[in-house]
Amino acid sequence: MEIKKVALGGGCHWCTEAVFLSLRGVTKVEQGFVSQKGEQSSFSEAIVVSYNPHEISLKELIEIHLHTHQSTSEHSFRNKYRSAVYVFSEKDFDGSNQALKMLQKDFNKELITKTYYFKAFKLSEEQFHNYYYSNPEKPFCKSYIDPKLKMLMNRYSSFMKTAPELLK
């Protein structure tokens, strides 16, 4: 089985982790902090997604990412929550940029999400790993993550794992 990686940032990594753990074809999600090559190489909250490209494509992952965080909004926390796709290869850099251009039509405002080359990753504290599925009743989860998962179920149900798959 071929496994590829992409890192995604845009909002709280607890939220982003829950979204991508819920998707078929995603084999692993690590939450923490990512830095990119080049300018603005400071660390920002993000996840690293390991996925099977025969089950879910990079474009599909990016599409879901754009619709599950504020991908058109500049705000005061953008350094902490950089809206980004961090790639590991030139092919994926080009593919990510093409996907972003193609997906712009889904939004009324301009996407601020950028593609960067991945540089480094620092894992978050273990107590926060799998935060949503370990704490679904917490107020944060109810307020911020539940609405994202409901939208995901309504719009992308064909990509969602079944309950038994989530327990693996």
Residue pairs with C-beta under 8 A, 6 or more apart in sequence:
1 52
1 54
2 52
2 53
2 54
3 27
3 50
3 51
3 52
4 50
4 51
4 52
4 53
4 58
4 88
4 92
5 48
5 49
5 50
5 51
5 88
6 48
6 49
6 51
6 58
6 61
6 85
6 86
6 87
6 88
6 92
6 96
7 34
7 46
7 47
7 48
7 49
7 84
7 85
7 86
7 87
7 118
7 121
8 16
8 20
8 46
8 47
8 49
8 61
8 62
8 65
8 84
8 85
8 86
9 16
9 34
9 44
9 45
9 46
9 47
9 81
9 82
9 83
9 84
9 86
10 16
10 65
10 68
10 69
10 70
10 71
10 81
10 82
10 83
10 84
10 113
11 45
11 68
11 69
11 70
11 81
12 45
12 81
12 144
13 31
13 32
13 45
13 46
13 47
13 124
13 128
14 31
14 128
14 131
14 132
14 140
14 141
14 144
14 145
15 68
15 69
15 132
15 144
15 145
15 148
16 31
16 45
16 46
16 47
16 65
16 68
16 69
17 29
17 31
17 47
17 129
17 130
17 131
17 132
18 131
18 132
18 133
18 141
18 145
18 148
18 149
19 64
19 65
19 68
19 145
19 148
19 149
19 152
20 26
20 29
20 47
20 49
20 61
20 64
21 29
21 130
21 132
21 133
21 166
22 149
22 152
22 160
22 161
22 166
23 51
23 56
23 61
23 64
23 156
23 159
23 160
23 161
24 55
24 56
24 159
24 160
24 161
24 165
25 51
25 52
25 53
25 54
25 55
25 56
25 159
26 49
26 50
26 51
26 56
27 50
27 51
27 52
28 49
28 50
29 47
29 48
29 49
29 50
30 47
30 48
30 121
30 123
31 45
31 46
31 47
31 123
31 124
31 128
31 129
31 131
32 45
32 46
32 47
32 48
32 121
32 122
32 123
32 124
33 43
33 44
33 45
33 46
33 121
33 122
33 124
34 43
34 44
34 46
34 48
34 84
34 86
34 118
34 119
34 120
34 121
35 41
35 42
35 43
35 44
35 119
35 120
35 121
36 84
36 86
36 116
36 117
36 118
36 119
37 116
37 117
37 118
37 119
38 116
38 117
40 79
40 82
41 119
42 79
43 120
43 122
44 79
44 80
44 81
44 82
44 84
45 80
45 81
46 82
46 84
46 86
46 121
48 121
49 61
51 61
56 159
58 92
58 95
58 96
58 99
59 95
59 98
59 99
59 102
59 103
60 159
62 85
62 96
62 99
62 100
62 103
63 99
63 103
63 106
64 152
64 156
64 159
65 71
65 85
65 113
66 100
66 103
66 106
66 107
66 111
66 113
67 106
67 151
67 155
68 148
68 151
68 152
69 81
69 83
70 83
71 83
71 107
71 111
71 112
71 113
72 107
72 108
72 109
72 110
72 111
72 112
73 109
73 112
74 112
78 112
83 111
83 112
83 113
83 114
84 113
84 114
84 115
84 116
85 96
85 100
85 113
85 114
85 115
85 116
86 115
86 116
86 117
86 118
87 93
87 95
87 96
87 115
87 116
87 117
87 118
88 117
88 118
93 115
93 117
96 115
97 115
100 111
100 113
100 115
103 111
104 110
104 111
131 141
132 141
132 145
132 149
133 166
135 141
136 142
136 146
152 159
152 160
153 160
